[in-house]
């Protein structure tokens, strides 16, 4: 979801972990002489065994067309099961089997039990369409502040005009937010730690974006620590996305059970990114790709990902209030149709933006027409 063109990752960018950091460690509790198991990163063997039991993951980052951001998605007054059901049906029809979905701590804070019930409702709808879910906990992209209640209307022609970070600038202006974020993270992970409909926890989207850089490292470290304390049955990860953040990248790849990444460039750059990440001998999932303006297309990227058995999660399913058919850096203030859509597969009436793209997706997912 980055605002600037993604740069592929070089092999030398990230330093390999020590082998010992991949092993489950034991320490001694001297008061009762019982060993305390500290939950650590999955071993390569466990991660690859997990992947061996999964189909090829292919899907989209999903936000219903009727919601402008994560708060409008999850708040009780705007939660829209009917649209979710309809749009996930379109995804199922073309063979997609996985959606990446963003949560937001404020929607939970306002209505903890209701929020979790809505998450359960979403998961039930997705399951009916044979769609697994990757949930995103925190996010460093787009608007730095937010509030509960009615969300703003889209700004015509502006990409993601109403999307909000989590926790955003509030982390740096509030003295007591971190305990709340810890409680939120542990509550969500504990509630759904054994839910087989959730395939992976993406703990932090693009940490360091929006100019935060290494300011995001303490929260990144904390959310991994909180997740390890809960020890969900699903793997945890945080995707690498920029070669300009080596310290963050190093932490992400050294602590993720499954390696996730973003790449919005052409097939040459994307293959280089894949090659640089294969050295970790762990399953790979591309959790963001497909920006037509940058020649990141279904036609040149999705076949590579299938051939490499890498999860293929493009940005965007249905054109809607997020305005992500418009490019990051090319606003169209009158809201007219862009000459080339940046993201999205479907118009909001369910017809494909490009029939040839949908035909290719169905061919790769082996759906009979």
BELBELGI-V575020 format. One record per pair of residues at least 12 apart in sequence whose C-alpha atoms are under 8 Angstrom apart, sorted by the first residue. I is the first residue (numbers start at 1). J is the second residue. Records with the same first field share a line. If there is no record, write none. Layout:
# BELBELGI-V575020
I = J, J
This chain:
# BELBELGI-V575020
1 = 141, 206, 288, 315
2 = 141, 206, 209
3 = 328, 329
4 = 328, 329
5 = 264, 265, 294
6 = 241, 242, 262, 263, 264, 265
7 = 241, 242, 243, 263, 265, 269
8 = 242, 243, 263, 265, 269, 270, 272, 273
9 = 242, 243, 272, 273, 276
10 = 243, 272, 273, 276
11 = 275, 276, 277
12 = 276
13 = 243, 246
14 = 246, 249, 250, 253
15 = 250
16 = 250, 254, 280
17 = 254
21 = 40, 41
22 = 40, 41, 42, 43, 44
23 = 40, 41, 42, 43
24 = 37, 38, 39, 40, 41, 42
25 = 37, 38, 39, 40
26 = 38
38 = 229
39 = 228, 229, 231
40 = 228
41 = 255, 256, 257
42 = 235, 257
43 = 257
44 = 257, 281, 282
47 = 235, 257, 258, 282, 283
48 = 282, 283
51 = 283
56 = 306, 309, 310, 311
57 = 96, 97, 98, 310, 311, 312, 313
58 = 96, 97, 98, 311, 312, 313
59 = 91, 96, 97, 98, 99, 100, 312, 313, 314
60 = 96, 98, 99, 100, 312, 313, 314, 315, 316, 317
61 = 99, 100, 101, 287, 288, 313, 314, 315, 316, 317
62 = 99, 100, 101, 315, 316, 317
63 = 101, 316, 317, 322
64 = 80, 83, 84, 87, 318, 320
65 = 83, 318, 319, 320, 321, 322, 348
66 = 80, 83, 320, 321
67 = 320, 321, 322
68 = 151, 152, 153, 154, 160, 162, 163, 320, 321, 322
69 = 162, 163, 164, 322
70 = 102, 103, 104, 163, 164
71 = 103, 104, 106, 107, 148, 151
72 = 150, 151
74 = 103, 104, 107, 115, 118, 119
75 = 107, 115, 149
76 = 114, 115, 118
79 = 118
81 = 121, 122, 125
84 = 122, 125
85 = 125, 126
87 = 318, 350
88 = 126, 129, 131
89 = 129
90 = 350
91 = 317
92 = 129, 130, 131
93 = 367
94 = 358, 361, 362, 365, 367
95 = 361, 362, 365, 366, 367
96 = 131, 365
97 = 130, 131, 132
98 = 131, 132, 133, 134, 313
99 = 131, 132, 133, 134, 313
100 = 133, 134, 135, 136, 287, 313
101 = 133, 134, 135, 136
102 = 135, 136, 137, 138
103 = 135, 136, 137, 138
104 = 137, 138, 166
105 = 137, 166, 167, 181, 184
106 = 147, 148
107 = 148
108 = 184
109 = 184
110 = 148
116 = 188
123 = 197
127 = 197
131 = 197
132 = 197, 198, 199
133 = 197, 198, 199, 200
134 = 198, 199, 200, 201, 202
135 = 198, 200, 201, 202, 203
136 = 201, 202, 203, 204, 205
137 = 185, 201, 202, 203, 204, 205
138 = 165, 166, 167, 203, 204, 205
139 = 165, 166, 167, 168, 204, 205, 206, 207
140 = 165, 166, 167, 168, 204, 205, 206, 207, 208, 209, 210, 212
141 = 163, 164, 165, 205, 206, 209, 210
142 = 160, 161, 162, 163, 164, 165, 210
143 = 161, 162, 163, 164, 165, 168
144 = 164, 165, 168, 169, 170
145 = 164, 165, 168, 169, 170
146 = 164
153 = 321
154 = 321, 322, 323
155 = 333
156 = 323, 332, 333, 334, 335
157 = 323, 326, 331, 332, 333, 334, 335, 336
158 = 323, 324, 326, 328, 331, 332, 333, 335
159 = 322, 323, 324, 325, 326, 327, 328, 331
160 = 322, 323, 324
161 = 322, 323
162 = 322
163 = 322
182 = 223, 226
185 = 223, 226, 227
186 = 226, 227, 230
189 = 227, 230, 232
190 = 230, 232
192 = 232
193 = 230, 231, 232, 233, 234
194 = 232, 233, 234
196 = 234
198 = 234
199 = 234, 235
200 = 234, 235, 236, 237
201 = 234, 235, 236, 237
202 = 236, 237, 238, 239
203 = 220, 223, 224, 236, 237, 238
204 = 220, 237, 238, 239
205 = 238, 239
206 = 238, 239, 240, 241
207 = 220, 248
208 = 245, 248
213 = 245
214 = 245, 247, 248
217 = 248
221 = 251
224 = 255
235 = 256, 257, 258
236 = 256, 257, 258
237 = 252, 255, 256, 257, 258, 259, 260
238 = 252, 253, 256, 259, 260, 261
239 = 252, 259, 260, 261, 262, 287
240 = 252, 253, 260, 261, 262
241 = 261, 262, 263
257 = 282
258 = 282, 283, 284, 285
259 = 277, 282, 283, 284, 285
260 = 284, 285, 286, 287
261 = 284, 285, 286, 287, 288
262 = 286, 287, 288, 289
263 = 286, 288, 289
264 = 288, 289, 290, 291, 294, 295, 296
265 = 289, 291, 294, 295, 296
266 = 294, 295, 296, 297, 300, 301
267 = 296, 300, 301, 304
270 = 301
271 = 304
283 = 310
284 = 310, 311
285 = 310, 311, 312, 313
286 = 310, 311, 312, 313
287 = 311, 312, 313, 314
288 = 312, 313, 314, 315
289 = 312, 313, 314, 315
290 = 314, 315, 342, 343
291 = 315, 342, 343
292 = 340, 341, 342, 343
293 = 327, 340, 341, 342
298 = 357, 360, 361
299 = 357, 360
303 = 364
306 = 364
315 = 343, 344
316 = 343, 344, 345
317 = 343, 344, 345, 346
318 = 344, 345, 346, 347, 348, 350
319 = 344, 345, 346, 347, 348
320 = 348
324 = 342, 343, 344
325 = 338, 341, 342, 343, 344
326 = 338, 341, 342, 343
327 = 341, 342, 343
345 = 358
